[in-house]
Amino acid sequence: MAAVVTVGTLAGCGGSTAENGAENGVENGTKNGVAESNTAGTARTLDEIKADGTIKIGVFSDKNPFGYVDANGEIQGYDVYFAKRIAKDLLGSEDAVEFVYVEAASRVEYLQSGKVDIILANFTVTEERSEKVDFALPYMKVALGVVSPDSALITDVADLNGRDLIVVKGTTAETYFTDNHPEIKLVKFDEYQEAYDALLDGRGAAFSTDNTEVLAWALQNEGFSVGIESLGNTDAIAPAVQKGNTELLNWINEEIKALAEEQFFHADYEETLAPIYGESVDPENLVVEGGVM
């Protein structure tokens, strides 16, 4: 879905911009024929965002239940729920968020080029990424998981020797297996939907990404299970802004701290994730309040 170019307004959740950044005549950083200042890579300041009345937030469109377009064409998910609250508290309305659909491998570039103000696309904090963008406080924690067909369930990394493992480019799964298991052949895709289609078609023995994601997908797809539920380190998921955009970063950090008073992310979990996970996942293994892991 992230590759769809046709753009419409999603009811109740602000505008949505396709992967190439085009919306209502906005292309290649121009609006009404006038070049926008952020196309040169300069991040918008907090005052500029407020003056514009819209905040651009990058999310996934194909990663259910964290960021995805539903059957009615509306953007939904755990990250989306948070994005709407940011828009409401910063600009006075949930509708003030403009959702920009990103792929895993484009998240850093979209910040560096100023195409978005914030990335909320299930972005795992890593040392390498921290050299290129500034991460705010975490709002979720995650490890890697591996999903495979029940008929040939992968329960140990050794089971993947001599077999193909599906990953999405630019993810921590790609990095982990490249660095730690070079003997495993990786079949790489740009989008999550492409990766799941490849798994369904048997183009790989298994698919690895965040355990929260594969657990949700397996619950919705009969015949598949997560044979490896936790792999590698437990990492933080956090919002990210362009390197040096300290004013916006500080605002997000204060927002995350303030939201802890109402247990906002537990409410987010109940609204967006609990219907998928049911009793199979303890929210305390996923939710982070107040930025404290």
NUBAPA-591898 format. One record per residue: x, y, z of N, C-alpha, C in turn. Coordinates in steps of 0.05 Angstrom, whole numbers, padded with zeros to 5 digits, always signed. Layout:
<sites>
XYZXYZXYZ...
</sites>
This chain:
<sites>
+00016-00024+00000+00000+00000+00000+00017+00025+00000+00042+00023+00012+00059+00047+00014+00066+00057-00014+00063+00041-00035+00072+00049-00061+00049+00063-00077+00024+00063-00065+00002+00075-00079+00006+00105-00083+00002+00115-00106+00008+00144-00111-00017+00160-00108-00041+00149-00114-00066+00164-00111-00071+00170-00082-00077+00195-00077-00080+00204-00049-00107+00217-00045-00119+00210-00022-00144+00223-00014-00142+00232+00014-00163+00244+00023-00164+00253+00051-00178+00231+00067-00165+00222+00089-00175+00201+00105-00193+00214+00127-00217+00205+00128-00236+00217+00147-00227+00214+00175-00227+00236+00190-00222+00236+00218-00192+00233+00225-00174+00232+00206-00146+00229+00213-00127+00246+00197-00137+00268+00186-00119+00286+00172-00112+00276+00144-00096+00292+00130-00088+00285+00103-00068+00263+00103-00066+00248+00081-00046+00227+00078-00030+00231+00053-00004+00229+00054+00013+00234+00032+00026+00207+00024+00026+00201-00002+00038+00176-00012+00068+00177-00010+00081+00154-00017+00109+00151-00013+00126+00172-00028+00117+00182-00050+00132+00202-00065+00128+00230-00054+00111+00234-00034+00107+00260-00022+00087+00277-00037+00071+00266-00055+00052+00283-00070+00025+00284-00057+00015+00309-00055-00012+00312-00044-00024+00338-00054-00048+00336-00066-00062+00360-00074-00044+00380-00089-00028+00369-00108-00011+00386-00124+00016+00391-00112+00022+00379-00089+00048+00382-00076+00066+00360-00087+00087+00368-00102+00105+00348-00113+00133+00360-00112+00152+00342-00106+00180+00350-00107+00186+00375-00091+00171+00378-00068+00177+00400-00050+00165+00426-00059+00145+00426-00077+00132+00451-00085+00103+00451-00078+00093+00474-00072+00064+00477-00066+00055+00502-00080+00035+00499-00097+00025+00521-00113+00048+00535-00129+00067+00517-00137+00089+00527-00154+00111+00541-00138+00109+00542-00112+00130+00555-00096+00146+00534-00080+00172+00535-00082+00189+00516-00068+00186+00519-00038+00183+00497-00023+00181+00498+00006+00209+00497+00018+00212+00511+00041+00238+00514+00053+00250+00487+00062+00234+00467+00069+00245+00443+00080+00256+00424+00059+00253+00431+00032+00262+00412+00012+00292+00411+00011+00306+00431+00021+00335+00432+00021+00346+00415+00044+00328+00404+00061+00337+00387+00082+00335+00400+00109+00326+00426+00110+00324+00440+00136+00298+00432+00150+00301+00423+00175+00277+00415+00190+00261+00440+00197+00234+00437+00198+00217+00459+00207+00219+00462+00237+00220+00486+00246+00220+00491+00275+00193+00487+00287+00191+00487+00313+00166+00484+00327+00147+00508+00319+00158+00532+00318+00142+00555+00311+00132+00554+00282+00149+00543+00264+00140+00541+00236+00118+00520+00234+00119+00498+00249+00098+00478+00249+00072+00490+00259+00074+00506+00281+00050+00518+00292+00038+00538+00273+00055+00554+00260+00046+00574+00240+00032+00561+00217+00042+00538+00208+00031+00523+00186+00004+00510+00193+00002+00502+00219-00022+00489+00228-00024+00459+00222-00002+00448+00211-00002+00420+00204+00025+00408+00211+00025+00384+00222+00050+00370+00227+00052+00345+00210+00075+00341+00197+00079+00318+00180+00092+00295+00195+00078+00273+00197+00088+00250+00212+00089+00226+00194+00113+00214+00193+00117+00190+00176+00109+00165+00191+00092+00149+00178+00082+00124+00189+00082+00102+00168+00080+00077+00176+00076+00056+00157+00047+00055+00148+00043+00045+00124+00015+00041+00115+00009+00011+00112+00029-00006+00117+00025-00035+00112+00035-00052+00135+00037-00041+00159+00047-00056+00182+00026-00057+00204+00006-00074+00200-00015-00079+00218-00005-00094+00243-00010-00085+00267-00029-00065+00276-00016-00038+00284+00007-00032+00274+00022-00008+00283+00017+00016+00265+00016+00011+00239+00009+00032+00220+00000+00019+00194-00026+00022+00188-00037+00008+00164-00062+00022+00155-00068+00018+00129-00092+00029+00118-00113+00007+00118-00136+00012+00131-00157-00009+00134-00174-00011+00109-00194-00029+00111-00211-00034+00088-00227-00010+00078-00230+00009+00096-00245+00034+00089-00226+00056+00079-00201+00050+00077-00182+00069+00067-00172+00089+00088-00177+00082+00114-00168+00099+00136-00143+00088+00149-00125+00107+00156-00100+00099+00169-00105+00093+00199-00095+00070+00208-00100+00061+00236-00074+00051+00248-00075+00045+00274-00053+00032+00287-00042+00046+00312-00025+00032+00326-00013+00041+00351+00002+00067+00347+00019+00069+00326+00034+00093+00320+00016+00116+00311-00005+00109+00296-00024+00129+00286-00039+00142+00309-00048+00125+00329-00062+00135+00352-00045+00156+00367-00019+00151+00370-00001+00169+00383+00003+00195+00366+00005+00191+00340+00009+00214+00322-00015+00234+00324-00039+00223+00325-00062+00240+00328-00062+00256+00354-00052+00243+00375-00051+00257+00401-00030+00280+00400-00008+00275+00387+00012+00296+00383+00000+00320+00369-00014+00315+00347-00027+00337+00332-00047+00352+00350-00062+00337+00365-00083+00350+00383-00070+00368+00404-00049+00357+00417-00036+00373+00438-00019+00395+00428-00007+00392+00405+00010+00413+00394-00006+00434+00378-00026+00425+00363-00039+00443+00344-00070+00445+00349-00080+00430+00368-00108+00434+00376-00128+00415+00363-00118+00398+00344-00137+00380+00330-00122+00355+00320-00135+00332+00323-00124+00308+00311-00122+00310+00281-00139+00326+00269-00139+00328+00240-00116+00345+00230-00100+00356+00248-00077+00373+00240-00052+00357+00232-00055+00330+00233-00032+00313+00225-00035+00306+00196-00013+00309+00181-00011+00299+00153+00006+00274+00154-00006+00251+00148+00008+00226+00149+00023+00222+00123+00049+00216+00125+00066+00211+00102+00074+00181+00104+00067+00166+00084+00073+00137+00084+00103+00132+00077+00116+00117+00094+00144+00112+00090+00149+00082+00089+00172+00075+00078+00182+00047+00080+00204+00046+00101+00210+00022+00110+00230+00020+00131+00257+00033+00123+00265+00028+00098+00291+00038+00089+00292+00068+00084+00268+00081+00083+00267+00109+00076+00264+00127+00101+00262+00116+00125+00255+00132+00148+00276+00153+00154+00302+00146+00154+00323+00165+00159+00323+00187+00137+00322+00178+00112+00323+00198+00090+00300+00218+00091+00276+00209+00099+00253+00227+00100+00257+00248+00122+00271+00242+00143+00278+00262+00164+00300+00280+00154+00321+00269+00142+00343+00285+00134+00336+00305+00112+00317+00297+00095+00309+00314+00073+00286+00334+00080+00276+00331+00105+00254+00348+00114+00227+00342+00103+00224+00318+00092+00198+00310+00081+00177+00305+00104+00187+00299+00128+00170+00296+00151+00182+00310+00174+00166+00317+00194+00175+00330+00219+00183+00308+00239+00167+00287+00240+00171+00265+00259+00168+00239+00245+00183+00219+00253+00178+00191+00245+00167+00176+00268+00144+00163+00263+00131+00146+00283+00125+00119+00270+00145+00108+00255+00141+00084+00240+00156+00061+00253+00147+00054+00278+00159+00031+00292+00189+00032+00290+00201+00055+00297+00229+00060+00293+00246+00051+00317+00261+00030+00313+00278+00019+00334+00303+00037+00338+00310+00043+00362+00333+00060+00368+00358+00042+00365+00377+00051+00349+00403+00037+00346+00425+00059+00346+00449+00050+00351+00472+00069+00351+00476+00081+00324+00474+00064+00303+00479+00074+00276+00458+00095+00269+00433+00090+00275+00412+00109+00268+00415+00135+00284+00424+00132+00310+00426+00155+00327+00448+00175+00317+00465+00165+00300+00485+00183+00288+00473+00201+00266+00449+00192+00256+00437+00206+00234+00412+00221+00241+00398+00213+00262+00373+00226+00271+00374+00228+00301+00356+00244+00312+00353+00247+00341+00329+00232+00350+00332+00213+00368+00310+00198+00380+00300+00211+00405+00274+00212+00408+00261+00221+00433+00260+00197+00452+00246+00201+00475+00242+00180+00494+00226+00157+00482+00230+00133+00491+00216+00110+00479+00187+00109+00489+00170+00096+00472+00142+00091+00480+00134+00062+00476+00154+00046+00468+00149+00017+00465+00175+00002+00465+00174-00024+00472+00199-00040+00471+00193-00065+00454+00215-00076+00443+00211-00097+00423+00237-00113+00420+00234-00138+00412+00256-00155+00404+00249-00166+00376+00266-00183+00365+00260-00195+00339+00245-00221+00343+00228-00228+00323+00215-00254+00323+00217-00266+00296+00210-00292+00294+00211-00306+00268+00185-00322+00265+00171-00316+00243+00146-00330+00237+00150-00349+00213+00138-00372+00214+00141-00392+00193+00116-00410+00192+00114-00426+00171+00091-00444+00168+00091-00466+00190+00068-00472+00200+00066-00494+00220+00077-00520+00210+00075-00524+00184+00083-00549+00171+00114-00552+00171+00128-00530+00175+00157-00531+00176+00167-00508+00194+00158-00510+00219+00162-00489+00239+00191-00485+00245+00201-00461+00244+00228-00453+00252+00228-00446+00281+00242-00462+00298+00242-00457+00327+00269-00450+00337+00289-00451+00319+00317-00444+00327+00331-00432+00303+00348-00413+00307+00363-00401+00285+00378-00422+00268+00387-00443+00281+00401-00464+00267+00384-00477+00246+00357-00476+00250+00339-00488+00230+00339-00473+00204+00351-00449+00203+00352-00433+00179+00377-00437+00162+00395-00454+00172+00420-00459+00157+00412-00472+00130+00423-00459+00109+00417-00470+00082+00390-00463+00071+00375-00445+00085+00348-00438+00077+00346-00408+00074+00325-00399+00060+00321-00370+00056+00305-00358+00078+00314-00335+00088+00299-00320+00108+00291-00293+00096+00265-00287+00098+00254-00262+00088+00258-00240+00108+00267-00217+00099+00269-00193+00116+00261-00169+00099+00256-00147+00113+00250-00121+00100+00275-00104+00102+00282-00091+00080+00306-00074+00079+00305-00052+00099+00327-00046+00111+00329-00024+00130+00318-00029+00158+00313-00055+00164+00303-00062+00190+00325-00073+00208+00319-00075+00234+00338-00087+00252+00341-00117+00247+00321-00129+00235+00324-00158+00228+00345-00162+00207+00345-00145+00187+00366-00146+00166+00393-00143+00178+00396-00123+00195+00422-00117+00208+00431-00141+00226+00412-00151+00242+00419-00172+00261+00429-00197+00246+00415-00206+00226+00423-00231+00212+00448-00226+00195+00451-00202+00184+00475-00197+00168+00499-00198+00186+00497-00186+00209+00520-00184+00228+00526-00210+00243+00505-00224+00250+00508-00248+00268+00505-00275+00254+00492-00276+00231+00488-00301+00218+00492-00298+00188+00516-00292+00179+00521-00289+00150+00517-00314+00134+00515-00337+00148+00511-00362+00134+00482-00365+00125+00464-00349+00135+00436-00350+00127+00430-00331+00104+00419-00342+00083+00413-00325+00059+00388-00309+00064+00391-00282+00060+00368-00264+00064+00355-00257+00037+00329-00259+00037+00313-00250+00015+00300-00224+00023+00307-00202+00010+00300-00176+00020+00278-00162+00003+00260-00149+00017+00239-00134+00004+00237-00106+00015+00226-00088-00001+00223-00060+00008+00200-00056+00027+00178-00071+00023+00154-00066+00038+00146-00091+00054+00131-00087+00076+00123-00109+00093+00103-00126+00078+00084-00114+00063+00065-00131+00049+00078-00149+00029+00099-00140+00016+00114-00156-00003+00127-00180+00012+00137-00174+00036+00150-00196+00051+00130-00217+00060+00107-00208+00069+00087-00228+00078+00076-00244+00054+00073-00231+00031+00065-00245+00007+00085-00266+00000+00111-00260+00003+00132-00279-00003+00131-00303+00015+00125-00298+00041+00122-00319+00060+00099-00337+00053+00076-00325+00047+00052-00340+00039+00057-00357+00014+00073-00346-00004+00079-00360-00030+00101-00381-00027+00114-00383-00004+00135-00402+00000+00162-00394-00011+00166-00368-00015+00192-00358-00026+00213-00356-00005+00207-00365+00019+00226-00365+00041+00216-00384+00063+00235-00394+00079+00227-00412+00100+00213-00398+00123+00220-00372+00126+00209-00357+00149+00213-00327+00143+00200-00311+00160+00203-00282+00158+00210-00271+00186+00229-00254+00187+00237-00242+00213+00234-00212+00213+00221-00202+00234+00218-00173+00239+00212-00171+00269+00202-00147+00277+00195-00144+00306+00176-00166+00315+00181-00176+00339+00164-00198+00349+00136-00189+00353+00131-00164+00360+00104-00154+00364+00088-00156+00337+00102-00151+00315+00090-00152+00289+00084-00180+00280+00103-00198+00282+00099-00226+00272+00078-00240+00290+00078-00234+00316+00058-00247+00333+00030-00239+00324+00026-00213+00318+00000-00204+00309-00008-00217+00282+00012-00218+00264+00006-00229+00237-00001-00259+00239+00013-00274+00256+00008-00303+00259-00020-00308+00270-00029-00290+00288-00055-00294+00300-00077-00289+00279-00071-00274+00258-00090-00268+00237-00088-00286+00213-00067-00303+00213-00063-00320+00189-00059-00349+00198-00080-00365+00195-00080-00393+00203-00059-00408+00188-00045-00426+00202-00025-00442+00189+00003-00432+00193+00006-00409+00208+00032-00397+00213+00034-00392+00243+00059-00395+00253+00064-00390+00282+00091-00377+00285+00095-00364+00308+00120-00352+00314+00136-00372+00330+00154-00386+00317+00170-00407+00330+00193-00396+00347+00202-00372+00340+00223-00358+00356+00210-00331+00364+00203-00329+00389+00188-00305+00399+00206-00282+00407+00231-00287+00414+00249-00266+00422+00277-00272+00414+00289-00254+00399+00315-00258+00388+00331-00232+00390+00356-00233+00397+00372-00209+00400+00365-00194+00425+00371-00168+00426+00366-00152+00449+00337-00142+00450+00328-00134+00474+00303-00119+00477+00310-00090+00472+00298-00079+00451+00305-00052+00442+00281-00033+00447+00288-00007+00444+00268+00014+00447+00257+00023+00420+00231+00029+00420+00218+00042+00397+00213+00070+00405+00221+00089+00389+00218+00117+00397+00212+00135+00373+00200+00159+00377+00197+00178+00356+00225+00189+00348+00228+00198+00324+00253+00210+00315+00248+00236+00300+00267+00254+00303+00266+00280+00288+00292+00284+00274+00294+00304+00257+00319+00310+00243+00340+00317+00263+00365+00309+00257+00388+00314+00275+00390+00344+00280+00390+00351+00306+00393+00379+00314+00368+00394+00317+00345+00382+00312+00319+00395+00316+00311+00393+00345+00327+00406+00362+00325+00403+00391+00298+00413+00403+00288+00435+00392+00263+00446+00403+00240+00426+00400+00237+00415+00376+00216+00395+00372+00221+00370+00388+00246+00361+00390+00253+00338+00405+00246+00342+00435+00252+00365+00446+00245+00370+00474+00215+00371+00478+00200+00381+00459+00171+00382+00461+00160+00353+00462+00170+00336+00445+00161+00308+00444+00167+00294+00471+00191+00299+00481+00199+00286+00507+00181+00295+00529+00175+00320+00530+00156+00330+00551+00128+00319+00547+00120+00316+00523+00094+00304+00517+00093+00275+00527+00113+00259+00521+00114+00232+00530+00113+00230+00560+00128+00247+00574+00127+00247+00603+00100+00254+00614+00087+00274+00602+00061+00283+00611+00040+00262+00607+00042+00248+00584+00022+00228+00578+00022+00204+00597+00044+00201+00611+00047+00179+00631+00026+00182+00653+00019+00207+00659+00000+00212+00681-00027+00200+00676-00034+00197+00651-00060+00185+00644-00057+00157+00632-00032+00146+00634-00027+00119+00623-00036+00117+00594-00027+00137+00579-00036+00140+00551-00030+00116+00534-00005+00106+00536+00003+00084+00518-00011+00058+00525-00019+00055+00550-00036+00031+00557-00063+00034+00543-00074+00058+00543-00099+00063+00529-00096+00058+00499-00073+00067+00488-00067+00062+00460-00066+00032+00455-00053+00017+00472-00052-00012+00469-00080-00024+00469-00096-00016+00488-00123-00028+00490-00140-00022+00465-00136+00001+00454-00151+00010+00431-00142-00004+00405-00116-00007+00401-00105-00015+00375-00093-00043+00375-00082-00052+00397-00067-00077+00397-00082-00100+00411-00096-00094+00433-00110-00114+00448-00130-00130+00431-00144-00117+00413-00163-00132+00396-00149-00153+00379-00123-00149+00373-00108-00168+00357-00095-00189+00375-00081-00180+00396-00066-00199+00413-00083-00215+00432-00105-00204+00441-00122-00218+00461-00105-00223+00486-00106-00247+00495-00091-00255+00519-00063-00266+00513-00055-00266+00488-00030-00278+00481-00006-00261+00487-00010-00235+00492+00013-00217+00497+00007-00201+00522+00026-00199+00540+00024-00183+00564+00032-00154+00556+00014-00135+00559+00021-00107+00551+00045-00096+00565+00051-00106+00589+00075-00096+00603+00101-00104+00589+00099-00124+00571+00123-00132+00556+00127-00114+00531+00109-00096+00527+00110-00080+00503+00108-00050+00509+00090-00042+00526+00084-00014+00531+00105-00001+00548+00112+00024+00541+00130+00040+00557+00116+00067+00563+00114+00073+00589+00102+00099+00597+00124+00118+00607+00121+00143+00600+00138+00163+00611+00167+00162+00601+00172+00145+00580+00198+00142+00569+00217+00125+00586+00206+00111+00606+00222+00094+00624+00219+00065+00616+00241+00053+00607+00241+00025+00599+00241+00007+00624
</sites>
